[in-house]
Amino acid sequence: MKQSKPVYLAALIMAAAVVLTAAWPVAAADYVVEYEMSLNDVVVSIERSMIVNDDQRIIISSETEMIAPQPLKMRSMLILNNFTRRPETYYLEADVRGATQKLDVTFTATQCQYRAEHASGVQNGTINLPENYLVWENNVWIQLMYLVSGLEWEQEAVAGVAGASGTAAAAAAPIAPGAFKAQVLIPTTMSLLSVTIEDRGSEKAAIEGTTLQARRVALNFGGTLIMDAWLDPETRIPIKISIPAQKLLVVRKNLTLIDPSDPAAEDLEVEEDLEADEGAATETVEEETGAAGEETEAGE
């Protein structure tokens, strides 16, 4: 993959991706979700996310506050086209050790243009991507529901074959019933990862003293990161996520369905639109300060 400059942003714990396919089995409803992440049985981060659907867009916004392995506050927003199921724009703002870092990304069919702001200056660049790439951000657990949205449950059909040519389904190559492979873009590092996703069938998931019916999915990122996720069978919103090698556990603490008739829900959608507009209005003609010639690897 060709890259004009490395993106200099804080290194986060793990890599993730959003998958968008023509199958799109996820329920078209609006939710507020909260997750708690633990390492070695110690809570280290809280994620609060919101999913908003309208006639044209799907907006996934998240706020993450982490205390270990390094203090971090992160806000992100991924905007998807509700017709093509493809990413349109992405915005991230992170506060790492008191320093603010920002990333704005605009997606096309086979490229993304980015602007990264950090302590050393500003970087602008273009990344060439494989056709029908997928996207998933570091530590944004709610996005797992889209990573697996193209996976048809094993007893239903061979995964990855649904959908017309030219959709994201083409990026998910079927390898067996209930499994597929894909290429995933990680925005904070502007790098691609291979992932294999496999349906492991129905299981019970215990959280907060409650047992829920779930679908277990295994995700293998090139053999270097292996993850198990228990998802709601209908919405595919994650219930629980485990990475045994890192002794990492993510548990869904709260799930709220937004009532569109509630005036408070309208306020939430207006707030999301304003934040999206702020990201789109960022000046792209600003002079780069201190970024020229800098070849620092991402996350250093």
Salt bridges, closest charged atoms under 4 A:
GLU34 OE1 - ARG48 NE 3.84
GLU36 OE1 - LYS253 NZ 3.84
ASP54 OD2 - ARG57 NE 3.91
GLU63 OE2 - ARG75 NE 3.79
GLU117 OE2 - ARG115 NE 3.30
GLU198 OE1 - ARG200 NH2 3.67
ASP199 OD2 - ARG215 NH2 2.89
GLU203 OE2 - ARG216 NH1 3.23
GLU208 OE2 - LYS253 NZ 2.64
ASP228 OD2 - ARG216 NH2 3.20
ASP273 OD1 - ARG57 NH2 2.55
GLU275 OE2 - ARG75 NH2 2.75
GLU286 OE1 - ARG115 NH2 2.81
GLU288 OE1 - LYS5 NZ 3.41
